[in-house]
Amino acid sequence: MPPANAHDAAPDGAVADRLVAAARTLSEACESLRFAPPVAHVYNPLAYAWAPYERYLRRFGAGRKRAVFLGMNPGPFGMMQTGIPFGEIAAVRDWIGIEDEVRAPALQHPKRPIEGFACRRSEVSGRRLWGWAAARFGSAEAFFAECLVLNWCPLVFLEASGRNRTPEQLPAAELAPLQAACDAHLREAIAALDPEWAIGIGGFARKRLEAALSGLDSPPRIGQVLHPSPASPAANRGWAQAADRALEELGVFA
């Protein structure tokens, strides 16, 4: 495959247009879903933080990619605040170069307010992911010429205590329609970007890639890197090095 930056986007931004349209469809589908306790609050950053996310897609999604990295769903101090996958505030503002309006939803969990780019907390997973990208590629432009980062699910699920609940913890009746919407979005995004590789950030994301993309005519090769969560002892021992080893063994950037 030629270098990703040899595949320029169509003059009208057709790839980015497809990504934006797919994200809007996903957001609308998610808005119609309902979740029962122990889920107490559901945040949809594609609604209240749409401005920075659309800017992200239009600025960095216009063109074919060598690799698409897929996360599971937003973290409380990352995409939940900025609208950008793994969107740790400092990385999004200072390295990626995006800062835009975030309109807080009307109903918020008192322990998990939406502060947008004013949030002072740091998302460890995002700090590790974007820190690795900066160390390996240098500039954001160099990284996004070859790669894009997406999340499978755009929603944040919070229990009454403020504890985060992951999609895989949802009961089957609630997970099924969410999974249908998120898989449909994933297929459309991958079809638009036409990457050589789709890399799951963690095992859950890899499983969704394998399930959702199995019916595509020309699916990308699928791989996995360790999730950078601080809850992972292996990630805490050196996530960037582990990610580099996994990608080199796969031959993603060979």
Secondary structure in CASP SS format (residue, H / E / C, confidence):
PFRMAT SS
TARGET T0000
AUTHOR 0000-0000-0000
METHOD secondary structure of the structure
MODEL  1
M C 1.00
P C 1.00
P C 1.00
A H 1.00
N H 1.00
A H 1.00
H C 1.00
D E 1.00
A C 1.00
A C 1.00
P C 1.00
D C 1.00
G C 1.00
A H 1.00
V H 1.00
A H 1.00
D H 1.00
R H 1.00
L H 1.00
V H 1.00
A H 1.00
A H 1.00
A H 1.00
R H 1.00
T H 1.00
L H 1.00
S H 1.00
E H 1.00
A H 1.00
C H 1.00
E H 1.00
S C 1.00
L C 1.00
R C 1.00
F C 1.00
A C 1.00
P C 1.00
P C 1.00
V E 1.00
A E 1.00
H E 1.00
V E 1.00
Y E 1.00
N C 1.00
P H 1.00
L H 1.00
A H 1.00
Y H 1.00
A C 1.00
W H 1.00
A H 1.00
P H 1.00
Y H 1.00
E H 1.00
R H 1.00
Y H 1.00
L H 1.00
R H 1.00
R H 1.00
F H 1.00
G C 1.00
A C 1.00
G E 1.00
R C 1.00
K C 1.00
R C 1.00
A E 1.00
V E 1.00
F E 1.00
L E 1.00
G E 1.00
M C 1.00
N C 1.00
P C 1.00
G C 1.00
P C 1.00
F C 1.00
G C 1.00
M H 1.00
M H 1.00
Q H 1.00
T H 1.00
G C 1.00
I C 1.00
P C 1.00
F C 1.00
G C 1.00
E C 1.00
I H 1.00
A H 1.00
A H 1.00
V H 1.00
R H 1.00
D H 1.00
W H 1.00
I H 1.00
G C 1.00
I C 1.00
E C 1.00
D C 1.00
E C 1.00
V C 1.00
R C 1.00
A C 1.00
P C 1.00
A C 1.00
L C 1.00
Q C 1.00
H E 1.00
P C 1.00
K C 1.00
R E 1.00
P C 1.00
I C 1.00
E C 1.00
G H 1.00
F H 1.00
A H 1.00
C C 1.00
R C 1.00
R C 1.00
S C 1.00
E C 1.00
V H 1.00
S H 1.00
G H 1.00
R H 1.00
R H 1.00
L H 1.00
W H 1.00
G H 1.00
W H 1.00
A H 1.00
A H 1.00
A H 1.00
R H 1.00
F H 1.00
G C 1.00
S C 1.00
A H 1.00
E H 1.00
A H 1.00
F H 1.00
F H 1.00
A H 1.00
E H 1.00
C E 1.00
L E 1.00
V E 1.00
L E 1.00
N E 1.00
W C 1.00
C C 1.00
P C 1.00
L C 1.00
V E 1.00
F E 1.00
L E 1.00
E E 1.00
A C 1.00
S C 1.00
G C 1.00
R C 1.00
N E 1.00
R E 1.00
T C 1.00
P H 1.00
E H 1.00
Q H 1.00
L C 1.00
P C 1.00
A H 1.00
A H 1.00
E H 1.00
L H 1.00
A H 1.00
P H 1.00
L H 1.00
Q H 1.00
A H 1.00
A H 1.00
C H 1.00
D H 1.00
A H 1.00
H H 1.00
L H 1.00
R H 1.00
E H 1.00
A H 1.00
I H 1.00
A H 1.00
A H 1.00
L H 1.00
D C 1.00
P C 1.00
E C 1.00
W E 1.00
A E 1.00
I E 1.00
G E 1.00
I E 1.00
G C 1.00
G H 1.00
F H 1.00
A H 1.00
R H 1.00
K H 1.00
R H 1.00
L H 1.00
E H 1.00
A H 1.00
A H 1.00
L C 1.00
S C 1.00
G C 1.00
L C 1.00
D C 1.00
S C 1.00
P C 1.00
P C 1.00
R E 1.00
I E 1.00
G E 1.00
Q E 1.00
V E 1.00
L C 1.00
H C 1.00
P C 1.00
S C 1.00
P C 1.00
A C 1.00
S C 1.00
P H 1.00
A H 1.00
A H 1.00
N H 1.00
R C 1.00
G C 1.00
W H 1.00
A H 1.00
Q H 1.00
A H 1.00
A H 1.00
D H 1.00
R H 1.00
A H 1.00
L H 1.00
E H 1.00
E H 1.00
L H 1.00
G C 1.00
V C 1.00
F C 1.00
A C 1.00
END
